[in-house]
């Protein structure tokens, strides 16, 4: 049980900065590698010199990322329940929550993959792939990444959450990064060596699915090797359906699922509206979104990394340590996002040109779109931190409100409104505006919650001034 004791000390006793960095750095690195491998698909496909191929991969991203919504539903929810159970010294509840999360994720993913196969052509058209030059390649990508590779992809992400929930952040980060690194290596092999010219999209899809399969196998091996000291158990047991575990896992994970789902819907609407202006603009937007994704992935990595630390200390009653973890992680996330925003503003055209190398007009549009999208990065980073905080402490309603505000309630209506006011570019402006409004709401909800929490705990707190009776 030595490993278990070490992880408990990290949650409960290590200096807060050290604990935050130990948990978050591996997760941030793994998220960056995920974005890099996502960009690798676009980079290698861009070498083929086809806007239609770039667009085919872009329009399939919402369908592929829906797998992340499923894994977040069970993974974030399961990780939160596990961390709080550990904080209350309830290892059996943690084991049951892990089993429910694993089998629930597998079942929902199987249903989704089957539906994607049955309604494939309609699905691709709805996502913005109705152009005949795009449709065939998009269907190929969908079959390999969602229908055949869907289960491995969702379980890979789910198991990363579960392994991280008990403090094994390095192992979790390595597993997520492993899939990304393999994909970067396998992409050119399948796209330019094993498959004939013109099948670059298919090669990228096969590489992605195989990479996620290997990463999922790694996580299963980690859980098996650590079973003597770990609370994680994937055995289907009756206790997984009792004591309110399914309700708590799903209620806590639902905002994370909806946030990812709403992001996918939002991007699908964005792609469809941009498709009205032509494939050149659509390709530029697709690349701009992927470049801008780096800021979001760093914020997401910080938030996911510290979620178990926050949940554990909240359940254990260590409110001061919990708040310190939130403030540190949110501050680091905003700082990283601000630096990437500055880099995007200064280097927008070179960044886009890395992925679109055939002198297409889409480079100009991509650079312009990136300058707009990156402005929302720091605001989105803070909102991510607060959403993750509410997930960690089991405040599902508050995280739900913020999740659907950021993507869905605010940005989609604004796309249609701003499209009329500012043709083409107005659609893109909806994203940073929604990020700012969501951030303001997050500040208000978080401030009110912390004030009530400290008052109940008997503290006098002066929020955002760094003083309190137990600082």
C-alpha positions as CSV (number, residue, x, y, z in Angstrom):
1,X,0.0,0.0,0.0
2,X,3.1,2.2,-0.2
3,X,1.9,3.9,-3.5
4,X,-1.5,4.6,-1.9
5,X,0.1,6.3,1.1
6,X,2.3,8.4,-1.2
7,X,-0.6,9.6,-3.3
8,X,-2.6,10.5,-0.1
9,X,0.3,12.6,1.1
10,X,0.2,14.4,-2.2
11,X,-3.5,15.2,-1.9
12,X,-3.4,16.1,1.8
13,X,0.0,17.2,3.0
14,X,2.4,18.3,0.2
15,X,2.8,22.0,-0.4
16,X,-0.1,23.2,-2.6
17,X,2.1,24.5,-5.4
18,X,4.0,21.2,-5.5
19,X,0.8,19.2,-5.5
20,X,-0.8,21.3,-8.2
21,X,2.3,21.1,-10.5
22,X,2.7,17.3,-9.8
23,X,-0.9,16.6,-10.8
24,X,-1.3,19.2,-13.6
25,X,2.0,19.2,-15.5
26,X,1.7,15.6,-16.8
27,X,-1.9,16.3,-17.8
28,X,-1.1,19.6,-19.5
29,X,1.8,17.9,-21.4
30,X,-0.5,15.0,-22.5
31,X,-3.2,17.5,-23.6
32,X,-0.6,19.5,-25.6
33,X,0.5,16.2,-27.3
34,X,-3.1,15.4,-28.1
35,X,-3.5,18.8,-29.9
36,X,-0.1,18.3,-31.6
37,X,-1.3,14.9,-33.0
38,X,-4.6,16.5,-33.9
39,X,-2.6,19.1,-35.8
40,X,-0.4,16.4,-37.3
41,X,-3.4,15.0,-39.2
42,X,-4.0,18.4,-40.6
43,X,-0.3,19.0,-41.3
44,X,0.2,15.7,-43.2
45,X,-3.1,16.0,-45.1
46,X,-2.1,19.6,-46.0
47,X,1.0,18.1,-47.8
48,X,-1.5,16.6,-50.2
49,X,-2.4,20.1,-51.3
50,X,-6.2,19.6,-51.1
51,X,-8.6,21.9,-49.3
52,X,-11.3,19.2,-49.8
53,X,-9.2,16.7,-47.7
54,X,-8.5,19.3,-45.0
55,X,-12.2,20.1,-44.9
56,X,-13.2,16.4,-44.7
57,X,-11.2,15.9,-41.5
58,X,-12.4,19.2,-40.1
59,X,-16.1,18.4,-40.5
60,X,-15.6,15.0,-38.9
61,X,-14.1,16.5,-35.8
62,X,-17.4,17.1,-34.0
63,X,-18.4,13.4,-34.5
64,X,-15.0,12.2,-33.3
65,X,-15.0,14.6,-30.4
66,X,-18.4,13.3,-29.3
67,X,-16.5,10.3,-28.0
68,X,-14.7,12.7,-25.7
69,X,-18.2,13.9,-24.5
70,X,-19.0,10.3,-23.6
71,X,-15.7,9.7,-21.8
72,X,-16.1,13.0,-19.9
73,X,-19.6,12.0,-18.8
74,X,-18.3,8.9,-17.1
75,X,-14.6,9.9,-16.6
76,X,-15.0,13.3,-15.0
77,X,-18.0,12.1,-13.0
78,X,-16.2,8.9,-11.9
79,X,-13.0,10.8,-11.1
80,X,-14.9,13.3,-8.9
81,X,-16.8,10.6,-7.0
82,X,-13.6,8.5,-6.5
83,X,-11.6,11.5,-5.2
84,X,-14.3,12.5,-2.8
85,X,-14.7,8.9,-1.6
86,X,-11.0,8.8,-0.9
87,X,-11.2,12.1,1.0
88,X,-13.9,10.5,3.2
89,X,-11.9,7.2,3.5
90,X,-14.5,5.1,1.6
91,X,-12.4,3.0,-0.8
92,X,-15.2,0.5,-1.5
93,X,-17.3,3.3,-2.9
94,X,-14.4,4.4,-5.0
95,X,-14.1,0.9,-6.5
96,X,-17.8,0.7,-7.3
97,X,-17.7,4.2,-9.0
98,X,-14.7,3.1,-11.2
99,X,-16.6,-0.1,-12.3
100,X,-19.8,1.8,-13.1
101,X,-17.8,4.5,-15.1
102,X,-15.9,1.9,-17.2
103,X,-18.9,-0.3,-18.2
104,X,-21.2,2.7,-18.6
105,X,-18.8,4.4,-21.0
106,X,-18.3,1.2,-23.0
107,X,-22.0,0.6,-23.4
108,X,-22.9,4.2,-24.5
109,X,-19.9,4.3,-26.9
110,X,-21.0,1.0,-28.6
111,X,-24.5,2.4,-29.2
112,X,-23.1,5.7,-30.6
113,X,-20.7,3.9,-32.9
114,X,-23.5,1.7,-34.3
115,X,-25.7,4.8,-34.9
116,X,-22.8,6.5,-36.7
117,X,-22.6,3.4,-39.0
118,X,-26.3,3.3,-39.8
119,X,-26.8,7.0,-40.4
120,X,-23.3,7.7,-41.7
121,X,-24.2,9.7,-44.9
122,X,-26.8,11.8,-43.2
123,X,-24.4,12.4,-40.3
124,X,-21.6,13.7,-42.6
125,X,-24.0,15.9,-44.5
126,X,-25.3,17.5,-41.3
127,X,-21.7,18.2,-40.1
128,X,-21.0,20.2,-43.3
129,X,-19.7,17.5,-45.6
130,X,-22.3,17.6,-48.3
131,X,-19.9,18.8,-51.0
132,X,-19.2,15.7,-53.2
133,X,-15.4,16.5,-53.1
134,X,-15.5,16.2,-49.3
135,X,-18.2,13.6,-48.6
136,X,-16.4,10.4,-49.6
137,X,-13.2,11.2,-47.6
138,X,-15.3,12.3,-44.6
139,X,-17.2,9.0,-44.6
140,X,-13.9,7.1,-44.6
141,X,-12.6,9.1,-41.7
142,X,-15.8,8.6,-39.8
143,X,-15.8,4.8,-40.3
144,X,-12.3,4.3,-38.9
145,X,-12.3,6.8,-36.1
146,X,-15.8,6.5,-34.8
147,X,-17.3,3.2,-35.9
148,X,-14.3,0.9,-35.7
149,X,-12.0,2.9,-33.3
150,X,-14.7,4.6,-31.2
151,X,-14.5,2.2,-28.2
152,X,-10.7,2.4,-27.9
153,X,-10.8,6.2,-28.2
154,X,-13.4,6.7,-25.5
155,X,-12.0,4.1,-23.1
156,X,-8.5,5.6,-23.5
157,X,-9.7,9.0,-22.3
158,X,-12.0,7.5,-19.6
159,X,-9.1,5.4,-18.1
160,X,-6.9,8.5,-18.1
161,X,-9.5,10.2,-15.8
162,X,-9.8,7.2,-13.5
163,X,-6.1,6.7,-13.1
164,X,-5.6,10.4,-12.4
165,X,-8.4,10.3,-9.8
166,X,-6.2,8.5,-7.2
167,X,-3.1,10.7,-7.8
168,X,-1.3,8.7,-10.6
169,X,-1.1,11.8,-12.8
170,X,2.3,10.8,-14.4
171,X,0.9,7.4,-15.5
172,X,-2.3,9.0,-16.7
173,X,-0.4,11.7,-18.6
174,X,1.9,9.2,-20.2
175,X,-1.0,7.1,-21.4
176,X,-2.8,10.0,-23.0
177,X,0.5,11.2,-24.5
178,X,1.3,7.7,-25.8
179,X,-1.7,7.8,-28.1
180,X,-0.7,11.2,-29.4
181,X,2.9,10.3,-30.0
182,X,2.0,7.0,-31.8
183,X,-0.4,8.9,-34.0
184,X,2.3,11.4,-35.0
185,X,4.6,8.5,-36.0
186,X,1.9,6.4,-37.7
187,X,0.4,9.2,-39.7
188,X,3.1,9.5,-42.4
189,X,3.6,5.7,-42.4
190,X,-0.1,5.0,-43.4
191,X,-0.6,8.2,-45.4
192,X,2.5,8.1,-47.6
193,X,4.0,4.7,-47.4
194,X,1.4,1.9,-46.8
195,X,-1.6,3.4,-48.7
196,X,-1.7,4.8,-52.3
197,X,-1.7,8.4,-53.2
198,X,-5.2,10.0,-52.8
199,X,-5.9,8.0,-49.6
200,X,-4.3,10.4,-47.1
201,X,-7.5,10.9,-45.1
202,X,-8.0,7.1,-44.8
203,X,-4.4,6.8,-43.6
204,X,-4.8,9.5,-41.0
205,X,-8.0,7.8,-39.7
206,X,-6.3,4.3,-39.5
207,X,-3.3,5.8,-37.6
208,X,-5.6,7.5,-35.1
209,X,-7.7,4.4,-34.3
210,X,-4.6,2.2,-33.9
211,X,-2.9,4.7,-31.7
212,X,-5.9,5.0,-29.3
213,X,-6.2,1.2,-29.2
214,X,-2.6,0.8,-28.0
215,X,-3.0,3.6,-25.4
216,X,-6.2,2.0,-24.0
217,X,-4.3,-1.3,-23.7
218,X,-1.6,0.5,-21.8
219,X,-4.1,1.9,-19.3
220,X,-5.6,-1.6,-18.7
221,X,-2.1,-2.9,-18.0
222,X,-1.4,-0.1,-15.5
223,X,-4.6,-0.8,-13.6
224,X,-3.8,-4.5,-13.6
225,X,-0.2,-4.0,-12.4
226,X,-1.3,-1.6,-9.6
227,X,-4.3,-3.6,-8.4
228,X,-2.7,-4.4,-5.0
229,X,-2.4,-0.7,-4.1
230,X,-5.1,0.9,-6.2
231,X,-8.8,1.5,-5.5
232,X,-9.6,1.2,-9.2
233,X,-11.5,-2.0,-10.2
234,X,-13.1,-2.7,-13.5
235,X,-15.0,-5.8,-12.4
236,X,-18.8,-5.5,-12.9
237,X,-20.3,-5.6,-9.4
238,X,-23.8,-5.0,-8.1
239,X,-22.5,-2.3,-5.7
240,X,-21.8,-0.2,-8.8
241,X,-25.5,0.3,-9.2
242,X,-26.3,1.1,-5.5
243,X,-25.8,3.8,-2.9
244,X,-26.6,6.5,-5.5
245,X,-23.4,5.9,-7.4
246,X,-24.9,6.0,-11.0
247,X,-26.8,9.2,-10.2
248,X,-23.8,10.9,-8.6
249,X,-21.4,9.9,-11.4
250,X,-23.8,11.0,-14.2
251,X,-24.9,14.2,-12.5
252,X,-21.3,15.3,-11.9
253,X,-20.1,14.2,-15.3
254,X,-23.0,15.6,-17.3
255,X,-21.7,19.2,-17.4
256,X,-18.4,18.0,-18.7
257,X,-20.2,15.9,-21.3
258,X,-22.5,18.7,-22.3
259,X,-19.6,21.2,-22.6
260,X,-17.9,18.9,-25.0
261,X,-21.1,18.1,-26.8
262,X,-22.1,21.7,-27.1
263,X,-18.6,22.5,-28.4
264,X,-19.1,19.9,-31.1
265,X,-22.6,21.3,-32.0
266,X,-21.2,24.8,-32.0
267,X,-18.3,23.9,-34.3
268,X,-20.7,22.0,-36.6
269,X,-22.9,25.1,-36.8
270,X,-19.8,27.2,-37.4
271,X,-18.6,24.9,-40.2
272,X,-22.1,24.8,-41.9
273,X,-22.4,28.6,-41.8
274,X,-18.9,29.0,-43.1
275,X,-19.5,26.3,-45.8
276,X,-21.9,28.8,-47.4
277,X,-18.9,31.0,-48.2
278,X,-16.9,28.2,-49.8
279,X,-14.4,25.4,-49.1
280,X,-11.4,27.9,-49.1
281,X,-12.8,29.8,-46.1
282,X,-14.0,26.5,-44.4
283,X,-10.5,25.1,-44.7
284,X,-9.0,28.2,-43.2
285,X,-11.4,28.2,-40.3
286,X,-10.7,24.5,-39.6
287,X,-6.9,25.1,-39.3
288,X,-7.5,28.3,-37.2
289,X,-9.6,26.3,-34.8
290,X,-6.9,23.6,-34.4
291,X,-4.2,26.2,-33.8
292,X,-6.3,28.0,-31.3
293,X,-7.0,24.6,-29.6
294,X,-3.6,24.7,-27.9
295,X,-4.7,27.4,-25.4
296,X,-7.8,25.4,-24.6
297,X,-5.9,22.2,-24.1
298,X,-3.5,23.8,-21.6
299,X,-6.5,25.1,-19.6
300,X,-8.3,21.8,-19.8
301,X,-5.1,19.9,-18.7
302,X,-4.7,22.2,-15.6
303,X,-8.4,21.8,-14.7
304,X,-8.4,18.0,-15.1
305,X,-5.1,17.6,-13.3
306,X,-6.2,19.4,-10.1
307,X,-9.8,18.0,-10.0
308,X,-8.9,15.1,-7.7
309,X,-6.9,17.4,-5.4
310,X,-9.8,19.8,-5.1
311,X,-12.4,17.0,-4.6
312,X,-10.3,15.2,-2.0
313,X,-9.7,18.3,0.1
314,X,-13.3,19.4,-0.2
315,X,-14.5,16.0,1.1
316,X,-11.9,16.0,3.8
317,X,-13.0,19.5,5.0
318,X,-9.7,21.2,4.2
319,X,-11.2,24.3,2.7
320,X,-8.1,26.5,2.9
321,X,-6.1,24.0,0.9
322,X,-8.9,23.5,-1.6
323,X,-9.1,27.2,-2.3
324,X,-5.4,27.6,-2.7
325,X,-5.4,24.8,-5.3
326,X,-8.1,26.6,-7.2
327,X,-6.4,30.0,-7.2
328,X,-3.0,28.6,-8.2
329,X,-4.3,26.4,-11.0
330,X,-6.6,29.1,-12.4
331,X,-3.8,31.7,-12.3
332,X,-1.4,29.4,-14.2
333,X,-4.1,28.5,-16.8
334,X,-4.9,32.2,-17.5
335,X,-1.2,33.0,-17.8
336,X,-0.5,30.2,-20.2
337,X,-3.5,31.1,-22.3
338,X,-2.5,34.8,-22.4
339,X,1.0,33.9,-23.7
340,X,-0.5,31.7,-26.5
341,X,-2.9,34.5,-27.4
342,X,0.0,36.9,-27.8
343,X,1.9,34.3,-29.9
344,X,-1.2,33.8,-32.1
345,X,-1.7,37.6,-32.7
346,X,2.0,38.1,-33.6
347,X,2.5,34.9,-35.7
348,X,-1.0,34.1,-37.0
349,X,0.0,33.8,-40.7
350,X,3.1,31.6,-40.1
351,X,1.1,29.4,-37.8
352,X,-1.6,28.8,-40.4
353,X,0.9,28.4,-43.2
354,X,2.5,25.5,-41.4
355,X,-0.6,23.4,-42.2
356,X,-1.7,24.9,-45.5
357,X,1.4,24.9,-47.6
358,X,0.1,25.0,-51.1
359,X,-0.3,28.8,-51.4
360,X,-4.1,28.7,-51.1
361,X,-6.2,31.7,-50.3
362,X,-7.3,29.8,-47.2
363,X,-4.1,30.9,-45.5
364,X,-5.2,34.5,-45.5
365,X,-8.6,33.6,-44.1
366,X,-7.1,31.2,-41.5
367,X,-4.8,34.0,-40.2
368,X,-7.7,36.4,-39.9
369,X,-9.9,33.9,-38.1
370,X,-7.1,32.9,-35.7
371,X,-6.6,36.6,-34.7
372,X,-10.3,36.7,-33.7
373,X,-10.5,33.3,-32.0
374,X,-7.4,33.7,-29.8
375,X,-8.9,36.7,-28.0
376,X,-11.2,34.5,-26.0
377,X,-8.4,32.2,-24.7
378,X,-7.7,33.8,-21.2
379,X,-11.4,34.1,-20.5
380,X,-12.1,30.6,-21.5
381,X,-9.2,29.4,-19.3
382,X,-10.7,30.9,-16.2
383,X,-14.1,29.5,-17.0
384,X,-12.6,26.0,-17.5
385,X,-11.0,26.2,-14.1
386,X,-14.3,27.2,-12.4
387,X,-16.3,24.6,-14.3
388,X,-13.8,21.9,-13.2
389,X,-14.0,23.2,-9.6
390,X,-17.7,22.8,-9.4
391,X,-17.4,19.3,-10.9
392,X,-14.8,18.4,-8.3
393,X,-17.0,19.4,-5.4
394,X,-20.2,17.9,-6.8
395,X,-21.9,21.2,-7.6
396,X,-23.4,19.8,-10.9
397,X,-26.0,22.5,-11.4
398,X,-23.4,25.3,-11.4
399,X,-21.0,23.5,-13.7
400,X,-24.0,22.7,-15.9
401,X,-25.0,26.4,-16.2
402,X,-21.5,27.4,-17.1
403,X,-21.0,24.6,-19.6
404,X,-24.0,25.3,-21.7
405,X,-23.5,29.1,-21.5
406,X,-20.0,28.9,-23.0
407,X,-21.0,26.7,-25.9
408,X,-24.7,26.6,-27.0
409,X,-26.8,29.3,-25.3
410,X,-24.5,32.2,-26.1
411,X,-22.4,31.5,-29.1
412,X,-24.8,29.8,-31.5
413,X,-27.5,32.5,-31.5
414,X,-24.7,35.1,-31.8
415,X,-23.4,33.4,-34.9
416,X,-26.6,34.0,-36.7
417,X,-27.0,37.5,-35.4
418,X,-23.4,38.6,-36.2
419,X,-23.4,36.9,-39.6
420,X,-26.0,39.5,-40.7
421,X,-24.0,42.4,-39.2
422,X,-20.5,41.3,-40.2
423,X,-20.6,38.8,-43.1
424,X,-18.2,35.8,-42.7
425,X,-16.1,37.2,-39.8
426,X,-19.1,37.8,-37.6
427,X,-19.6,34.0,-37.3
428,X,-16.1,33.7,-35.8
429,X,-16.5,36.7,-33.4
430,X,-19.3,34.9,-31.6
431,X,-16.7,32.5,-30.0
432,X,-14.6,35.1,-28.0
433,X,-17.6,37.1,-27.1
434,X,-19.2,34.0,-25.5
435,X,-16.0,33.3,-23.7
436,X,-16.0,36.7,-22.1
437,X,-19.6,36.5,-21.0
438,X,-19.1,33.0,-19.6
439,X,-16.0,34.1,-17.7
440,X,-18.0,36.9,-16.0
441,X,-20.7,34.5,-15.0
442,X,-18.1,32.1,-13.6
443,X,-16.6,34.8,-11.4
444,X,-20.0,35.6,-9.9
445,X,-20.9,32.0,-9.2
446,X,-17.5,31.1,-7.8
447,X,-17.3,34.2,-5.5
448,X,-20.8,33.5,-4.1
449,X,-20.1,29.8,-3.5
450,X,-16.7,30.4,-1.8
451,X,-18.2,33.1,0.4
452,X,-21.0,30.8,1.6
453,X,-18.5,27.9,2.1
454,X,-16.1,29.9,4.2
455,X,-19.0,31.4,6.3
456,X,-20.3,27.9,7.0
457,X,-16.7,26.9,8.0
458,X,-16.4,29.8,10.4
459,X,-13.9,31.8,8.4
460,X,-13.7,35.6,7.7
461,X,-12.7,35.7,4.1
462,X,-11.8,38.6,1.9
463,X,-11.9,37.1,-1.5
464,X,-9.3,38.0,-4.1
465,X,-7.2,39.9,-1.5
466,X,-5.2,36.9,-0.3
467,X,-6.1,37.3,3.4
468,X,-8.2,35.3,5.7
469,X,-8.1,34.1,9.3
470,X,-6.3,30.9,8.3
471,X,-4.1,32.0,5.4
